[in-house]
Amino acid sequence: MYKHIKKILFQLQPEEAHHFVMRNLKNYTSFPGVGKLLDKNYQFNHPSLEREVFGIKFKNPIGLAAGFDKNAEFIEELNHFGFGFIEIGTVTPKPQPGNDAPRMFRLVEDEAVINRMGFNNKGADFAVKKIQELKHRERYIIGGNIGKNKLTPNEDAVDDYIKCFNALFDYVDYFVVNVSSPNTPGLRDLQEKEPLLYILNYLQQYNQQHEKPKPILLKIAPDLTDSQLDDIIEIVLESKIAGVIATNTTISREGLKSDPEIIKETGGVSGKPLTNRSTEVIRYLSEKSNKAFPIIGVGGIHTTEDAIEKLEAGASLLQVYTGFIYEGPSIVKNICKGLVEKL
């Protein structure tokens, strides 16, 4: 059925399709009984899927990656599709419009997407407000993916991360420091060892002031060299953060088969072209660190086989985004059923 719906949705511009679907999902689930019907069709629970990672108990290892629900507006609705956790953001201290549209492009032949959204979001205070409005906050595991505003210079970036951290602390279950998006000018420079360690140590100082500190993770790019990945391992161990999310989108265009004119668009590529590289990064971090910290694997997960590859490479949890677009609302249920059968 989703194949037919996808054909219709793919006639719309990607961002327009996203807003159309989410707006109608919110309206649809407002009718009595619809939420339970969606739960029946798309939820799949089994004891073998349960995980405890960085002190948090997850009902299953498949989460929704940041970028899909930037402003925490659809947590309740998205939860009907079986996600073990949902990551909001990237959230910045102040609202910002992001880059000019069009800023998202489908690479249909590659089952991929190019995006250059540019951290478009309504700001940390808005995200807090939406989480506060949840009727059953205890039902959801929410991650807070935080970044800096575009106009904030890199030397002041730590201030933006601290502002987001403080604003969201009481409302999310874990944090993700995003310094790896290719769509904010200069942001990836913060992945270098010295500035990154400074930001993470500063956040940890604030974190440790709380009675119950929150897990802090670092989201990294797939385009890092082995020596840079070695630095990441040292940074994680030295700063004592909880773990790593591997990986963000790639700036590489290697092996793409779609329309060359679309491939030329600037931005990060997500989806199937990222599958192998993100798995390689996971395996490298896991093996080189001797499994010293948890890794959330993300990048090109469309099937149970994709999920198993990343789990066997060393991931503790997984996230989907582009796979959700191409495979549809059954993706989490299908992967979870497959994991129970094959693992």
Rosetta blueprint (number, residue, H / E / L):
1 M L
2 Y H
3 K H
4 H H
5 I H
6 K H
7 K H
8 I H
9 L H
10 F L
11 Q L
12 L L
13 Q L
14 P H
15 E H
16 E H
17 A H
18 H H
19 H H
20 F H
21 V H
22 M H
23 R H
24 N H
25 L H
26 K H
27 N H
28 Y H
29 T H
30 S L
31 F L
32 P L
33 G L
34 V H
35 G H
36 K H
37 L H
38 L H
39 D H
40 K H
41 N H
42 Y H
43 Q L
44 F L
45 N L
46 H L
47 P H
48 S H
49 L H
50 E L
51 R E
52 E E
53 V E
54 F L
55 G L
56 I E
57 K E
58 F E
59 K L
60 N L
61 P L
62 I E
63 G E
64 L E
65 A L
66 A L
67 G L
68 F L
69 D L
70 K L
71 N L
72 A L
73 E L
74 F L
75 I H
76 E H
77 E H
78 L H
79 N H
80 H L
81 F L
82 G L
83 F L
84 G L
85 F E
86 I E
87 E E
88 I E
89 G E
90 T E
91 V E
92 T L
93 P L
94 K L
95 P L
96 Q E
97 P L
98 G L
99 N L
100 D L
101 A L
102 P L
103 R L
104 M E
105 F E
106 R E
107 L E
108 V H
109 E H
110 D H
111 E L
112 A E
113 V E
114 I E
115 N E
116 R L
117 M L
118 G L
119 F L
120 N L
121 N E
122 K L
123 G L
124 A H
125 D H
126 F H
127 A H
128 V H
129 K H
130 K H
131 I H
132 Q H
133 E L
134 L L
135 K L
136 H L
137 R H
138 E H
139 R H
140 Y L
141 I L
142 I E
143 G E
144 G E
145 N E
146 I E
147 G L
148 K L
149 N L
150 K L
151 L L
152 T L
153 P L
154 N H
155 E H
156 D H
157 A H
158 V H
159 D H
160 D H
161 Y H
162 I H
163 K H
164 C H
165 F H
166 N H
167 A H
168 L H
169 F L
170 D L
171 Y L
172 V L
173 D L
174 Y E
175 F E
176 V E
177 V E
178 N E
179 V L
180 S L
181 S L
182 P L
183 N L
184 T L
185 P L
186 G L
187 L H
188 R H
189 D H
190 L H
191 Q H
192 E L
193 K H
194 E H
195 P H
196 L H
197 L H
198 Y H
199 I H
200 L H
201 N H
202 Y H
203 L H
204 Q H
205 Q H
206 Y H
207 N H
208 Q H
209 Q L
210 H L
211 E L
212 K L
213 P L
214 K L
215 P L
216 I E
217 L E
218 L E
219 K E
220 I E
221 A L
222 P L
223 D L
224 L L
225 T L
226 D H
227 S H
228 Q H
229 L H
230 D H
231 D H
232 I H
233 I H
234 E H
235 I H
236 V H
237 L H
238 E H
239 S H
240 K L
241 I L
242 A L
243 G E
244 V E
245 I E
246 A E
247 T L
248 N L
249 T L
250 T E
251 I L
252 S L
253 R L
254 E L
255 G L
256 L L
257 K L
258 S L
259 D L
260 P H
261 E H
262 I H
263 I H
264 K L
265 E L
266 T L
267 G L
268 G E
269 V E
270 S E
271 G E
272 K H
273 P H
274 L H
275 T H
276 N H
277 R H
278 S H
279 T H
280 E H
281 V H
282 I H
283 R H
284 Y H
285 L H
286 S H
287 E H
288 K H
289 S L
290 N L
291 K L
292 A L
293 F L
294 P L
295 I E
296 I E
297 G E
298 V E
299 G L
300 G L
301 I L
302 H L
303 T L
304 T H
305 E H
306 D H
307 A H
308 I H
309 E H
310 K H
311 L H
312 E H
313 A H
314 G L
315 A L
316 S L
317 L E
318 L E
319 Q E
320 V E
321 Y L
322 T H
323 G H
324 F H
325 I H
326 Y H
327 E H
328 G L
329 P L
330 S L
331 I H
332 V H
333 K H
334 N H
335 I H
336 C H
337 K H
338 G H
339 L H
340 V H
341 E H
342 K H
343 L L
